[in-house]
Amino acid sequence: MNKGAPSVDRIVPHQTSRAGIELMAKLWSPEKVVVTLPELGNTIAASIPVALHRAQIADGERLLLVGTGAGTLYGGVIYQH
């Protein structure tokens, strides 16, 4: 996926640290990244579901859900709502 993620409307990352969120914002358009970390802190395994709930996703939006494991492993899925 290239910088800016043109085929994705929003990016919903696993939110464990500010550094991780800042990296996601550098890789893709910062305005597309759904962020809950400053308000809620590290919600561990619930971070992506909580962000999805708070983001008010519209029908037809394409989302990139990105998970991390121990900061060195990454996995993702593109989901269309």
Secondary structure, DSSP 4 states (H G I P E B T S, - for coil): --TT-TT-SEEEE--S-HHHHHHHHHHS-GGGB---HHHH---GGGHHHHHHHHHTPPTT-EEEEEEEETTTEEEEEEEE-
